C-alpha cells in the first residue's frame, strides 16, 4: 500500500481508480498529456534544426513557433526521426541572451503550452546565439526598474525556472557558450546538461553582492554536493566544460565544432535515445526520482510504488509486452 507520507509529497491532485490504488500524477498522465499547442500558433517551414538560419549545421524538417514579438524565443517541433523533440532556442544576441521581462513572459507561455502535450517526449533548451547560452539577468533593464519592480520580476523569473524544472518530460540544457548566474540556474533546472569544452559556467552573483536567487543555492548542492557548491558560490568561480564535467555539473562534454553547436548535436543525439521508450513510463520515472530525492528512502520507495501503479493500466504497457512477445519494436502512443 502507498503510505500517507508518499501521498503528501506530491503536489499534484490524486486520482483514484478501482483496483489500482491511489494514483498520483501530473496533468500529462491524467489527461493523456493534453491537446498541445493550437494549430493557429504555428507557421510551418523547413528550418535549420541544428543551428540558426545561415549557420552551418544539418537540415531537418521542423515546425517553428516564434513566441511573442521580436522572436526572442524560438520553439521548434522537430520532425522526421526527431519527432517528439521540442527545442527552445533563446535568441537575444544584442543582450547576450540576458533574462528580460519579455523573455520570462515568452518562456512561461511556451512552457505552459507544452507541459500537457502528450506528443512532446523531450525538451532541449539551447541558445541560438553563437558563444553564449545565457548571461544571466538583463542588468541594463534591471537598472531602469523602480525598486518596487525588482522583487516581482525576480519572483516571475524564479517561477519560470521552477516551471522548467517541473516539466513532466525529460529536459536537456545544451551549453555551447557561457551560462552565468540566472543562465546557469536555468540549466540546473533541467534534468541533463551537455556542454562544449569551450563553454563557461558559474554562479557569479557574489561578485554583485547578491546571492543566486532562482534556485542556484538549492539545485547546485543537490547536483555536485554541498561543499563544492559552497566553494563555487562563495568564490563566483567560472568553470569551462571539462572542469564542469569533472565535478558532475554536466553529464557530457564535447569538443566544440566550427559551427559552435557541438553540445546541441550531442544533446539532440541523447534526446533521440528517449523517443522510442514508453512516454508515460519515462515521465513517471522522472516524477519518482524527483520526488524521491526530497524524502527518506522509505517514503521514496512508497512514491516509486505509487508511480509504478500508474503504468499498470496503460495501453503502452500491454503494447510493450506484445511487442516483446512478437519480437518487434513497440509502437507507444502515450495512453
N, C-alpha and C positions, 0 to 999 in steps of 0.2 A: 504493500500500500504506500501511496505517496503521503509523506508526512505533512502536517500543517506548516512546519518550518519551510518545506520546499515551496508550498503554495505562497507563502508570504514574500519570498524573494523575487517573485515575478511581479512586474509592474503591469502586465497585460491582463485583460479580462479572462475569466475562467469559463471554459466550455465543457459541459458535461454530456457524455454520451453513454447510453446503457452498455454495460459490459466492457467499457474501456477505462472508466475511472475519470479522474479529474484531468482534463486536457487543457494545458495552459499554453497559449500560442500567440504570436503576433498576428496582426491582421493578414499577413501574407499567407498564412496557413488556413485560418478560419474562413477567409473569403476567397480561397483558391488563388491567392496572390493578387486579386483585384483586376480591374479592367485596363489599367495602364494609361498612358498618355492619350488624350483625344487626338484623333487623326488631324484635326484642324490646326494643331500646334506644330505640324511638321512641314518641311519642304524637302522633297526628295531629290537627291542628285548623287553622283558618284564623287566621293571626296578622297583625299589622301588620308586614310585612316592611320597611317604610320607617322605622319608629320604634317605640319601646317601647309596650306596651299603654297606651292612654289619651292618647298624644301625637298631635299632628296628623301626617298623612302618608298615603300611598296604601296601600290594602289589596291584598295579593297572597297567593295561596294558598301555603302552605309547610308542610313537616313540621318539627317542632321536637323537638330532643333536649336537655333540660337536663342538663348533665353534673355529677353529684355533688350532695351535699347543699347546700342554700342557694341553688341556681340562680345561682351567681356567674358562670357562663358559660352562655350560650345558643347552641346550634348549630342554625341554621335551614337546611334544604334547600329552597331556593326552587323553585317550580313554575311551570306555565304558560310564558310566554315567557322566564322566567328559569331554567328547568330546567337544572341543571348548575352553578349558583352556590350555594356554601355560605357562610353568614355566621356568623362567630364574634363574638358580642356579649358584651363584658365588662360585668358588672353587679354592682359593689360600691359602690353610691352612698355609703354611710356612710364609706367609706375612700378616696374619690376614685379608685376602681379600682386602688389600690396593689397591687403584686405580692406575694402572700402564699404560704405553703406550699400552701394549698388550691387557689389559682388556678393555681399552677405544675402541680400534680398534674392538675387538670381539663383544662388546655390540652394537657398532654403526652398524656393519654389521647385527647383529641379528635383531635389531630394523628395519632396512631398509627392511629386508626380510618379516617381519610380518605386517608392517603397512598398507599394501594394500591387506591383505589376508582376504577374506570375512568369512572364516571358523573360524577365531580367535575371540572368544567372550570376553575373559578376559585374561589379563596377570598378573601373580603373580611373583613378584621379591623376591627372598629368598637367603639365604646362605646355602651352603652345608657343611659348617664348623661349628661344634658344638661350641656354646658360643660366636660366633661373627657374626655380619651382615656385616659390613664393617668399617674398622678402619680409613677411610679417604684416603688421598693421600699417595702413597708409598714414604715416605720421604727418604728412603735409595736410591731409584732410582733418586729421585729429587736431592739429594746431588751430584750425579755423573753428572748431566746435566750441560752443559755450560749455562751461563746467558742468552744467545740468544735462548736457547731451552725452557726455563721455560714458557715464555709468550705464544708461540704457543701450548705447551702442555696443559696449563690451559684453553686456548680457546677451544681446542678439547674436554676437559673434560666438560666444560660448555655447549658446543654444544650437547654433548651426553645427558646430563641431561635435556636440553631443548627438545631434540627429544623424550626422555622418557615421558616428560610432555605433549608433543603434540600428542602422540599416540591416535588414534581416539576411540579405545575401552577402557573400564574401566581397570584400573591398581591398583593392591593391593600390597603394600610392607608389608612383614611379618618379624617382628623383633624378632627373637629368641635369639639374642645376642646383643653385643654392636654395635651401629650405631653412629659414631662420625665424626664430620667435614663433608667431602665430602660424607661419607656414609649416614649421616642423610640427606644431601641435595638431594641425590638420592631418599630417601624415601619421602621427602617433595614434589618431583615432581610427585609422584603417587597420584591417586585420594583418596585412602583409606589406612590407616596404621593400622596394627594389631600388638600388642606387647605382649610378655610374661612378667609376673611380674618381672622376673629376667633380662630383657633387660636393657641396659644402652644407653642413647642417649643425645647428646648435640652438639652444635656448639662451638667447643673449640679453634677456630683459634686465638682468642685474646691471648691465652697462648703462641702462637708462634709469637706474634707481627704482625699478619696479620688479615684480615677480611675474613668472608665466601665469597668465590669467585665464587661459582657455583649456585647462586640463593638463598642462605640462607637468606640474608638480605631482600629479596623481598618476598619469599614464606612464611617464618615463620611468619612475621607480619600479612599476609593475613589469616593465619590459626588460630593463637592464639591471635591476637591483637597486636597493636604496643607496648604498654607499657611492656607487658610480654616478647615480643620478644627482646626488647632492654635489659631488665634485663638479660635474658639468654645469649645473645651475649656478652654483656659487661663483664659479670662475667665468661663466659666459663663454667657455671654450667652443671653438668651431672645429668639427671633425670632417675629414674627407670620407669618401665612400669606403675605402679599405679599413680605416680606423673604426667607422661605424659598424662594419661587418664584424670586426674583431670583438666588439663588446655586445653584439647581438641587437644593436639598434636597427639594423636592416637584415633581412633574410638572405638577400642575394646582392652581389656586387659584380658589375661587368665593366670591361674596358669601354670607354666612350668611343663612338664611331665618328666618322666625318660629318654625318648629318646631325649629330648631337642628340640622338634619340635612342641610344643603346638600351637604357633602362626601360623605356617604353616597350621596345621589342621583347625584352625578357619578361616584362610583366604581362604582355599580351600572350606570349607562349604559355606562361603559367596559368592565365585565365582560361585558355583553351583546354587545359587539363581538367578543369572543373565542369565544363559544359556537359560531357557525357554522363555525369553522375546524377543520381536521383535528386532533383532540386529541393524537395521537401526535406529529405534526409540531410542535405548539406546545410540548409537553413536551421534545422533543429539541432544539428551538431554544433553550429556556431552559437546558438542560444544556450545550449547546455554548457559549453565551455565558458562563455562569458559570464553566465550567472554562477556557475560552479566555482570560478576563480574568486568570487566575492565572499564565499562562505566556507565553513569547515567541511571536511571530507564527507562526513555522514550526510549532511544536508545536500552536498554536491551530488552524491550518489542518488539521493531521492529526486533531485532535479533531473538527472540523467534518466531515471526510471519514468518520470512524467513525460519527458520528451520522447523516449522510446515508444511509450504507449501510443503516441500520436501517429507513428508511421505504420502501425499495425493495420488500421482500417483503410489505408490508402490504396488506390489503384496502382500506383507506381510500385508498391511492394510486391503485388501479385505479378505485375509485368516483369519485375526483376527475377522472380522465381521461375516464371515461364520461359524467359529468355535463357536462363541458366540451363534449364531442362532441355530446351530445344537447340542449345549451342549456337545462339545468335546474339547479336547486340541488342540490348534493351532499347525501347522507344518510350522514354519517360515524358509525361505530359504535365507534371506538377499537380496531379489530382490524387 
